[in-house]
Amino acid sequence: MRYVKLGIVGAVIGGFAGWIIHTFEPTSTITPLEYTLGFAIIGAIVINLTALMVGTN
């Protein structure tokens, strides 16, 4: 359950980061939804891998 919570936190942070990046790249062909979803998935994976490497349970 801990990793699910960490994944949600990572997804929120990553999604927010993707939304911010899109505001600074208005001419990009990538839509805001794609930026947000992509960074949310990356954020969830990264924060869970970090927790696994640190060894917190």
PQR file with spaces between the fields and no chain letter, atoms N, CA, C, O and H, PARSE charges and radii, in Angstrom:
ATOM       1  N    MET     1       0.828   -1.206    0.000 -0.4000 1.5000
ATOM       2  CA   MET     1       0.000    0.000    0.000 -0.0000 2.0000
ATOM       3  C    MET     1       0.865    1.260    0.000  0.5500 1.7000
ATOM       4  O    MET     1       0.495    2.295   -0.553 -0.5500 1.4000
ATOM       5  N    ARG     2       2.027    1.134    0.639 -0.4000 1.5000
ATOM       6  CA   ARG     2       2.923    2.289    0.696 -0.0000 2.0000
ATOM       7  C    ARG     2       3.362    2.710   -0.701  0.5500 1.7000
ATOM       8  O    ARG     2       3.442    3.901   -1.002 -0.5500 1.4000
ATOM       9  H    ARG     2       2.328    0.293    1.088  0.4000 1.0000
ATOM      10  N    TYR     3       3.647    1.722   -1.557 -0.4000 1.5000
ATOM      11  CA   TYR     3       4.104    2.049   -2.908 -0.0000 2.0000
ATOM      12  C    TYR     3       2.984    2.638   -3.751  0.5500 1.7000
ATOM      13  O    TYR     3       3.238    3.428   -4.660 -0.5500 1.4000
ATOM      14  H    TYR     3       3.582    0.754   -1.312  0.4000 1.0000
ATOM      15  N    VAL     4       1.757    2.260   -3.456 -0.4000 1.5000
ATOM      16  CA   VAL     4       0.620    2.867   -4.155 -0.0000 2.0000
ATOM      17  C    VAL     4       0.528    4.345   -3.790  0.5500 1.7000
ATOM      18  O    VAL     4       0.334    5.195   -4.659 -0.5500 1.4000
ATOM      19  H    VAL     4       1.551    1.618   -2.717  0.4000 1.0000
ATOM      20  N    LYS     5       0.669    4.647   -2.500 -0.4000 1.5000
ATOM      21  CA   LYS     5       0.631    6.044   -2.053 -0.0000 2.0000
ATOM      22  C    LYS     5       1.788    6.838   -2.652  0.5500 1.7000
ATOM      23  O    LYS     5       1.605    7.972   -3.095 -0.5500 1.4000
ATOM      24  H    LYS     5       0.826    3.957   -1.794  0.4000 1.0000
ATOM      25  N    LEU     6       2.975    6.242   -2.665 -0.4000 1.5000
ATOM      26  CA   LEU     6       4.129    6.924   -3.256 -0.0000 2.0000
ATOM      27  C    LEU     6       3.917    7.148   -4.750  0.5500 1.7000
ATOM      28  O    LEU     6       4.298    8.188   -5.287 -0.5500 1.4000
ATOM      29  H    LEU     6       3.123    5.321   -2.305  0.4000 1.0000
ATOM      30  N    GLY     7       3.307    6.168   -5.418 -0.4000 1.5000
ATOM      31  CA   GLY     7       3.025    6.313   -6.841 -0.0000 2.0000
ATOM      32  C    GLY     7       2.063    7.443   -7.116  0.5500 1.7000
ATOM      33  O    GLY     7       2.226    8.183   -8.087 -0.5500 1.4000
ATOM      34  H    GLY     7       2.998    5.324   -4.981  0.4000 1.0000
ATOM      35  N    ILE     8       1.056    7.582   -6.265 -0.4000 1.5000
ATOM      36  CA   ILE     8       0.089    8.674   -6.432 -0.0000 2.0000
ATOM      37  C    ILE     8       0.776   10.023   -6.225  0.5500 1.7000
ATOM      38  O    ILE     8       0.551   10.963   -6.987 -0.5500 1.4000
ATOM      39  H    ILE     8       0.923    6.981   -5.477  0.4000 1.0000
ATOM      40  N    VAL     9       1.607   10.113   -5.200 -0.4000 1.5000
ATOM      41  CA   VAL     9       2.341   11.358   -4.951 -0.0000 2.0000
ATOM      42  C    VAL     9       3.249   11.689   -6.132  0.5500 1.7000
ATOM      43  O    VAL     9       3.306   12.835   -6.577 -0.5500 1.4000
ATOM      44  H    VAL     9       1.791    9.350   -4.581  0.4000 1.0000
ATOM      45  N    GLY    10       3.956   10.683   -6.635 -0.4000 1.5000
ATOM      46  CA   GLY    10       4.829   10.892   -7.784 -0.0000 2.0000
ATOM      47  C    GLY    10       4.059   11.301   -9.020  0.5500 1.7000
ATOM      48  O    GLY    10       4.520   12.138   -9.796 -0.5500 1.4000
ATOM      49  H    GLY    10       3.909    9.752   -6.273  0.4000 1.0000
ATOM      50  N    ALA    11       2.879   10.711   -9.208 -0.4000 1.5000
ATOM      51  CA   ALA    11       2.054   11.065  -10.363 -0.0000 2.0000
ATOM      52  C    ALA    11       1.563   12.503  -10.268  0.5500 1.7000
ATOM      53  O    ALA    11       1.538   13.216  -11.271 -0.5500 1.4000
ATOM      54  H    ALA    11       2.504   10.031   -8.577  0.4000 1.0000
ATOM      55  N    VAL    12       1.176   12.933   -9.079 -0.4000 1.5000
ATOM      56  CA   VAL    12       0.716   14.315   -8.901 -0.0000 2.0000
ATOM      57  C    VAL    12       1.856   15.297   -9.158  0.5500 1.7000
ATOM      58  O    VAL    12       1.684   16.290   -9.864 -0.5500 1.4000
ATOM      59  H    VAL    12       1.197   12.353   -8.264  0.4000 1.0000
ATOM      60  N    ILE    13       3.016   15.011   -8.581 -0.4000 1.5000
ATOM      61  CA   ILE    13       4.170   15.896   -8.781 -0.0000 2.0000
ATOM      62  C    ILE    13       4.585   15.909  -10.249  0.5500 1.7000
ATOM      63  O    ILE    13       4.840   16.972  -10.816 -0.5500 1.4000
ATOM      64  H    ILE    13       3.156   14.204   -8.008  0.4000 1.0000
ATOM      65  N    GLY    14       4.653   14.730  -10.863 -0.4000 1.5000
ATOM      66  CA   GLY    14       5.036   14.643  -12.265 -0.0000 2.0000
ATOM      67  C    GLY    14       4.032   15.308  -13.184  0.5500 1.7000
ATOM      68  O    GLY    14       4.411   15.979  -14.144 -0.5500 1.4000
ATOM      69  H    GLY    14       4.446   13.867  -10.403  0.4000 1.0000
ATOM      70  N    GLY    15       2.754   15.126  -12.893 -0.4000 1.5000
ATOM      71  CA   GLY    15       1.723   15.769  -13.703 -0.0000 2.0000
ATOM      72  C    GLY    15       1.794   17.279  -13.612  0.5500 1.7000
ATOM      73  O    GLY    15       1.640   17.977  -14.614 -0.5500 1.4000
ATOM      74  H    GLY    15       2.446   14.581  -12.113  0.4000 1.0000
ATOM      75  N    PHE    16       2.026   17.782  -12.412 -0.4000 1.5000
ATOM      76  CA   PHE    16       2.164   19.228  -12.229 -0.0000 2.0000
ATOM      77  C    PHE    16       3.386   19.748  -12.975  0.5500 1.7000
ATOM      78  O    PHE    16       3.341   20.813  -13.591 -0.5500 1.4000
ATOM      79  H    PHE    16       2.152   17.215  -11.598  0.4000 1.0000
ATOM      80  N    ALA    17       4.486   18.984  -12.915 -0.4000 1.5000
ATOM      81  CA   ALA    17       5.703   19.379  -13.633 -0.0000 2.0000
ATOM      82  C    ALA    17       5.463   19.398  -15.140  0.5500 1.7000
ATOM      83  O    ALA    17       5.918   20.310  -15.830 -0.5500 1.4000
ATOM      84  H    ALA    17       4.522   18.119  -12.414  0.4000 1.0000
ATOM      85  N    GLY    18       4.754   18.400  -15.650 -0.4000 1.5000
ATOM      86  CA   GLY    18       4.444   18.364  -17.078 -0.0000 2.0000
ATOM      87  C    GLY    18       3.587   19.535  -17.506  0.5500 1.7000
ATOM      88  O    GLY    18       3.785   20.097  -18.583 -0.5500 1.4000
ATOM      89  H    GLY    18       4.385   17.659  -15.090  0.4000 1.0000
ATOM      90  N    TRP    19       2.632   19.906  -16.661 -0.4000 1.5000
ATOM      91  CA   TRP    19       1.761   21.042  -16.969 -0.0000 2.0000
ATOM      92  C    TRP    19       2.572   22.344  -16.998  0.5500 1.7000
ATOM      93  O    TRP    19       2.368   23.187  -17.871 -0.5500 1.4000
ATOM      94  H    TRP    19       2.471   19.449  -15.786  0.4000 1.0000
ATOM      95  N    ILE    20       3.491   22.502  -16.041 -0.4000 1.5000
ATOM      96  CA   ILE    20       4.342   23.695  -15.996 -0.0000 2.0000
ATOM      97  C    ILE    20       5.248   23.745  -17.225  0.5500 1.7000
ATOM      98  O    ILE    20       5.404   24.798  -17.843 -0.5500 1.4000
ATOM      99  H    ILE    20       3.658   21.816  -15.332  0.4000 1.0000
ATOM     100  N    ILE    21       5.843   22.608  -17.577 -0.4000 1.5000
ATOM     101  CA   ILE    21       6.727   22.577  -18.747 -0.0000 2.0000
ATOM     102  C    ILE    21       5.952   22.951  -20.003  0.5500 1.7000
ATOM     103  O    ILE    21       6.478   23.654  -20.866 -0.5500 1.4000
ATOM     104  H    ILE    21       5.717   21.752  -17.076  0.4000 1.0000
ATOM     105  N    HIS    22       4.713   22.494  -20.118 -0.4000 1.5000
ATOM     106  CA   HIS    22       3.933   22.821  -21.316 -0.0000 2.0000
ATOM     107  C    HIS    22       3.653   24.317  -21.403  0.5500 1.7000
ATOM     108  O    HIS    22       3.572   24.858  -22.506 -0.5500 1.4000
ATOM     109  H    HIS    22       4.285   21.923  -19.418  0.4000 1.0000
ATOM     110  N    THR    23       3.503   24.992  -20.278 -0.4000 1.5000
ATOM     111  CA   THR    23       3.251   26.434  -20.320 -0.0000 2.0000
ATOM     112  C    THR    23       4.461   27.189  -20.860  0.5500 1.7000
ATOM     113  O    THR    23       4.311   28.275  -21.420 -0.5500 1.4000
ATOM     114  H    THR    23       3.569   24.552  -19.382  0.4000 1.0000
ATOM     115  N    PHE    24       5.665   26.622  -20.697 -0.4000 1.5000
ATOM     116  CA   PHE    24       6.867   27.267  -21.219 -0.0000 2.0000
ATOM     117  C    PHE    24       7.212   26.799  -22.627  0.5500 1.7000
ATOM     118  O    PHE    24       8.148   27.316  -23.238 -0.5500 1.4000
ATOM     119  H    PHE    24       5.786   25.740  -20.242  0.4000 1.0000
ATOM     120  N    GLU    25       6.463   25.819  -23.154 -0.4000 1.5000
ATOM     121  CA   GLU    25       6.673   25.314  -24.513 -0.0000 2.0000
ATOM     122  C    GLU    25       5.363   25.402  -25.290  0.5500 1.7000
ATOM     123  O    GLU    25       4.832   24.371  -25.704 -0.5500 1.4000
ATOM     124  H    GLU    25       5.702   25.399  -22.659  0.4000 1.0000
ATOM     125  N    PRO    26       4.835   26.589  -25.496 -0.5600 1.5000
ATOM     126  CA   PRO    26       3.506   26.700  -26.119  0.2800 2.0000
ATOM     127  C    PRO    26       3.479   26.295  -27.591  0.5500 1.7000
ATOM     128  O    PRO    26       2.414   25.973  -28.118 -0.5500 1.4000
ATOM     129  N    THR    27       4.626   26.306  -28.260 -0.4000 1.5000
ATOM     130  CA   THR    27       4.652   25.968  -29.683 -0.0000 2.0000
ATOM     131  C    THR    27       4.844   24.474  -29.922  0.5500 1.7000
ATOM     132  O    THR    27       4.898   24.032  -31.069 -0.5500 1.4000
ATOM     133  H    THR    27       5.491   26.567  -27.831  0.4000 1.0000
ATOM     134  N    SER    28       4.946   23.699  -28.851 -0.4000 1.5000
ATOM     135  CA   SER    28       5.175   22.267  -28.985 -0.0000 2.0000
ATOM     136  C    SER    28       3.963   21.580  -29.609  0.5500 1.7000
ATOM     137  O    SER    28       2.825   22.013  -29.429 -0.5500 1.4000
ATOM     138  H    SER    28       4.902   24.058  -27.919  0.4000 1.0000
ATOM     139  N    THR    29       4.228   20.503  -30.346 -0.4000 1.5000
ATOM     140  CA   THR    29       3.137   19.739  -30.955 -0.0000 2.0000
ATOM     141  C    THR    29       2.525   18.753  -29.968  0.5500 1.7000
ATOM     142  O    THR    29       1.495   18.143  -30.258 -0.5500 1.4000
ATOM     143  H    THR    29       5.153   20.151  -30.493  0.4000 1.0000
ATOM     144  N    ILE    30       3.148   18.593  -28.808 -0.4000 1.5000
ATOM     145  CA   ILE    30       2.619   17.695  -27.780 -0.0000 2.0000
ATOM     146  C    ILE    30       1.527   18.431  -27.013  0.5500 1.7000
ATOM     147  O    ILE    30       1.705   19.584  -26.619 -0.5500 1.4000
ATOM     148  H    ILE    30       3.984   19.088  -28.572  0.4000 1.0000
ATOM     149  N    THR    31       0.406   17.766  -26.805 -0.4000 1.5000
ATOM     150  CA   THR    31      -0.716   18.405  -26.111 -0.0000 2.0000
ATOM     151  C    THR    31      -0.438   18.462  -24.605  0.5500 1.7000
ATOM     152  O    THR    31       0.390   17.705  -24.099 -0.5500 1.4000
ATOM     153  H    THR    31       0.262   16.830  -27.126  0.4000 1.0000
ATOM     154  N    PRO    32      -1.128   19.358  -23.889 -0.5600 1.5000
ATOM     155  CA   PRO    32      -0.938   19.427  -22.427  0.2800 2.0000
ATOM     156  C    PRO    32      -1.266   18.106  -21.736  0.5500 1.7000
ATOM     157  O    PRO    32      -0.614   17.735  -20.760 -0.5500 1.4000
ATOM     158  N    LEU    33      -2.279   17.393  -22.243 -0.4000 1.5000
ATOM     159  CA   LEU    33      -2.651   16.112  -21.633 -0.0000 2.0000
ATOM     160  C    LEU    33      -1.520   15.095  -21.772  0.5500 1.7000
ATOM     161  O    LEU    33      -1.228   14.350  -20.836 -0.5500 1.4000
ATOM     162  H    LEU    33      -2.808   17.694  -23.036  0.4000 1.0000
ATOM     163  N    GLU    34      -0.890   15.069  -22.937 -0.4000 1.5000
ATOM     164  CA   GLU    34       0.216   14.129  -23.140 -0.0000 2.0000
ATOM     165  C    GLU    34       1.391   14.461  -22.230  0.5500 1.7000
ATOM     166  O    GLU    34       2.007   13.563  -21.656 -0.5500 1.4000
ATOM     167  H    GLU    34      -1.128   15.674  -23.697  0.4000 1.0000
ATOM     168  N    TYR    35       1.704   15.750  -22.097 -0.4000 1.5000
ATOM     169  CA   TYR    35       2.766   16.168  -21.175 -0.0000 2.0000
ATOM     170  C    TYR    35       2.429   15.721  -19.754  0.5500 1.7000
ATOM     171  O    TYR    35       3.260   15.129  -19.065 -0.5500 1.4000
ATOM     172  H    TYR    35       1.204   16.479  -22.564  0.4000 1.0000
ATOM     173  N    THR    36       1.204   16.010  -19.326 -0.4000 1.5000
ATOM     174  CA   THR    36       0.807   15.710  -17.953 -0.0000 2.0000
ATOM     175  C    THR    36       0.829   14.214  -17.684  0.5500 1.7000
ATOM     176  O    THR    36       1.371   13.773  -16.670 -0.5500 1.4000
ATOM     177  H    THR    36       0.528   16.490  -19.886  0.4000 1.0000
ATOM     178  N    LEU    37       0.241   13.424  -18.589 -0.4000 1.5000
ATOM     179  CA   LEU    37       0.214   11.973  -18.387 -0.0000 2.0000
ATOM     180  C    LEU    37       1.617   11.374  -18.441  0.5500 1.7000
ATOM     181  O    LEU    37       1.964   10.510  -17.637 -0.5500 1.4000
ATOM     182  H    LEU    37      -0.199   13.782  -19.412  0.4000 1.0000
ATOM     183  N    GLY    38       2.412   11.840  -19.390 -0.4000 1.5000
ATOM     184  CA   GLY    38       3.769   11.317  -19.513 -0.0000 2.0000
ATOM     185  C    GLY    38       4.607   11.573  -18.274  0.5500 1.7000
ATOM     186  O    GLY    38       5.276   10.674  -17.764 -0.5500 1.4000
ATOM     187  H    GLY    38       2.129   12.543  -20.043  0.4000 1.0000
ATOM     188  N    PHE    39       4.564   12.801  -17.798 -0.4000 1.5000
ATOM     189  CA   PHE    39       5.347   13.131  -16.608 -0.0000 2.0000
ATOM     190  C    PHE    39       4.760   12.480  -15.360  0.5500 1.7000
ATOM     191  O    PHE    39       5.501   12.168  -14.428 -0.5500 1.4000
ATOM     192  H    PHE    39       4.021   13.531  -18.213  0.4000 1.0000
ATOM     193  N    ALA    40       3.439   12.267  -15.320 -0.4000 1.5000
ATOM     194  CA   ALA    40       2.831   11.580  -14.178 -0.0000 2.0000
ATOM     195  C    ALA    40       3.323   10.139  -14.102  0.5500 1.7000
ATOM     196  O    ALA    40       3.652    9.644  -13.024 -0.5500 1.4000
ATOM     197  H    ALA    40       2.837   12.520  -16.077  0.4000 1.0000
ATOM     198  N    ILE    41       3.370    9.470  -15.251 -0.4000 1.5000
ATOM     199  CA   ILE    41       3.851    8.086  -15.273 -0.0000 2.0000
ATOM     200  C    ILE    41       5.328    8.031  -14.883  0.5500 1.7000
ATOM     201  O    ILE    41       5.736    7.183  -14.089 -0.5500 1.4000
ATOM     202  H    ILE    41       3.102    9.872  -16.126  0.4000 1.0000
ATOM     203  N    ILE    42       6.117    8.932  -15.443 -0.4000 1.5000
ATOM     204  CA   ILE    42       7.550    8.974  -15.118 -0.0000 2.0000
ATOM     205  C    ILE    42       7.752    9.264  -13.628  0.5500 1.7000
ATOM     206  O    ILE    42       8.590    8.639  -12.980 -0.5500 1.4000
ATOM     207  H    ILE    42       5.786    9.621  -16.088  0.4000 1.0000
ATOM     208  N    GLY    43       6.981   10.215  -13.088 -0.4000 1.5000
ATOM     209  CA   GLY    43       7.104   10.557  -11.672 -0.0000 2.0000
ATOM     210  C    GLY    43       6.763    9.396  -10.765  0.5500 1.7000
ATOM     211  O    GLY    43       7.448    9.158   -9.770 -0.5500 1.4000
ATOM     212  H    GLY    43       6.300   10.723  -13.615  0.4000 1.0000
ATOM     213  N    ALA    44       5.699    8.663  -11.104 -0.4000 1.5000
ATOM     214  CA   ALA    44       5.301    7.513  -10.287 -0.0000 2.0000
ATOM     215  C    ALA    44       6.370    6.428  -10.314  0.5500 1.7000
ATOM     216  O    ALA    44       6.678    5.831   -9.283 -0.5500 1.4000
ATOM     217  H    ALA    44       5.143    8.856  -11.912  0.4000 1.0000
ATOM     218  N    ILE    45       6.933    6.175  -11.485 -0.4000 1.5000
ATOM     219  CA   ILE    45       7.973    5.145  -11.604 -0.0000 2.0000
ATOM     220  C    ILE    45       9.229    5.559  -10.846  0.5500 1.7000
ATOM     221  O    ILE    45       9.805    4.760  -10.108 -0.5500 1.4000
ATOM     222  H    ILE    45       6.683    6.660  -12.323  0.4000 1.0000
ATOM     223  N    VAL    46       9.654    6.808  -11.028 -0.4000 1.5000
ATOM     224  CA   VAL    46      10.898    7.267  -10.403 -0.0000 2.0000
ATOM     225  C    VAL    46      10.794    7.256   -8.886  0.5500 1.7000
ATOM     226  O    VAL    46      11.726    6.820   -8.211 -0.5500 1.4000
ATOM     227  H    VAL    46       9.187    7.457  -11.627  0.4000 1.0000
ATOM     228  N    ILE    47       9.678    7.728   -8.338 -0.4000 1.5000
ATOM     229  CA   ILE    47       9.577    7.795   -6.875 -0.0000 2.0000
ATOM     230  C    ILE    47       9.489    6.395   -6.274  0.5500 1.7000
ATOM     231  O    ILE    47       9.988    6.169   -5.172 -0.5500 1.4000
ATOM     232  H    ILE    47       8.921    8.082   -8.887  0.4000 1.0000
ATOM     233  N    ASN    48       8.861    5.448   -6.980 -0.4000 1.5000
ATOM     234  CA   ASN    48       8.810    4.075   -6.480 -0.0000 2.0000
ATOM     235  C    ASN    48      10.166    3.389   -6.588  0.5500 1.7000
ATOM     236  O    ASN    48      10.560    2.659   -5.678 -0.5500 1.4000
ATOM     237  H    ASN    48       8.456    5.631   -7.875  0.4000 1.0000
ATOM     238  N    LEU    49      10.881    3.610   -7.676 -0.4000 1.5000
ATOM     239  CA   LEU    49      12.217    3.030   -7.798 -0.0000 2.0000
ATOM     240  C    LEU    49      13.154    3.599   -6.741  0.5500 1.7000
ATOM     241  O    LEU    49      13.989    2.880   -6.193 -0.5500 1.4000
ATOM     242  H    LEU    49      10.561    4.203   -8.416  0.4000 1.0000
ATOM     243  N    THR    50      13.015    4.880   -6.459 -0.4000 1.5000
ATOM     244  CA   THR    50      13.835    5.500   -5.418 -0.0000 2.0000
ATOM     245  C    THR    50      13.537    4.875   -4.060  0.5500 1.7000
ATOM     246  O    THR    50      14.455    4.587   -3.293 -0.5500 1.4000
ATOM     247  H    THR    50      12.337    5.464   -6.904  0.4000 1.0000
ATOM     248  N    ALA    51      12.259    4.664   -3.761 -0.4000 1.5000
ATOM     249  CA   ALA    51      11.882    4.045   -2.487 -0.0000 2.0000
ATOM     250  C    ALA    51      12.406    2.612   -2.402  0.5500 1.7000
ATOM     251  O    ALA    51      12.838    2.173   -1.336 -0.5500 1.4000
ATOM     252  H    ALA    51      11.513    4.898   -4.384  0.4000 1.0000
ATOM     253  N    LEU    52      12.369    1.885   -3.512 -0.4000 1.5000
ATOM     254  CA   LEU    52      12.892    0.519   -3.506 -0.0000 2.0000
ATOM     255  C    LEU    52      14.402    0.501   -3.290  0.5500 1.7000
ATOM     256  O    LEU    52      14.915   -0.352   -2.566 -0.5500 1.4000
ATOM     257  H    LEU    52      12.018    2.242   -4.378  0.4000 1.0000
ATOM     258  N    MET    53      15.112    1.434   -3.909 -0.4000 1.5000
ATOM     259  CA   MET    53      16.567    1.481   -3.761 -0.0000 2.0000
ATOM     260  C    MET    53      16.964    1.886   -2.345  0.5500 1.7000
ATOM     261  O    MET    53      17.936    1.367   -1.795 -0.5500 1.4000
ATOM     262  H    MET    53      14.695    2.127   -4.497  0.4000 1.0000
ATOM     263  N    VAL    54      16.210    2.813   -1.759 -0.4000 1.5000
ATOM     264  CA   VAL    54      16.510    3.241   -0.396 -0.0000 2.0000
ATOM     265  C    VAL    54      16.173    2.123    0.584  0.5500 1.7000
ATOM     266  O    VAL    54      16.831    1.972    1.613 -0.5500 1.4000
ATOM     267  H    VAL    54      15.421    3.234   -2.205  0.4000 1.0000
ATOM     268  N    GLY    55      15.145    1.341    0.261 -0.4000 1.5000
ATOM     269  CA   GLY    55      14.789    0.193    1.080 -0.0000 2.0000
ATOM     270  C    GLY    55      13.748    0.479    2.134  0.5500 1.7000
ATOM     271  O    GLY    55      13.660   -0.249    3.123 -0.5500 1.4000
ATOM     272  H    GLY    55      14.610    1.463   -0.575  0.4000 1.0000
ATOM     273  N    THR    56      12.951    1.525    1.949 -0.4000 1.5000
ATOM     274  CA   THR    56      11.894    1.814    2.918 -0.0000 2.0000
ATOM     275  C    THR    56      10.710    0.902    2.655  0.5500 1.7000
ATOM     276  O    THR    56      10.366    0.625    1.506 -0.5500 1.4000
ATOM     277  H    THR    56      13.022    2.116    1.145  0.4000 1.0000
ATOM     278  N    ASN    57      10.097    0.443    3.719 -0.4000 1.5000
ATOM     279  CA   ASN    57       8.933   -0.445    3.569 -0.0000 2.0000
ATOM     280  C    ASN    57       7.694    0.212    4.114  0.5500 1.7000
ATOM     281  O    ASN    57       6.614   -0.378    4.078 -0.5500 1.4000
ATOM     282  H    ASN    57      10.377    0.667    4.652  0.4000 1.0000
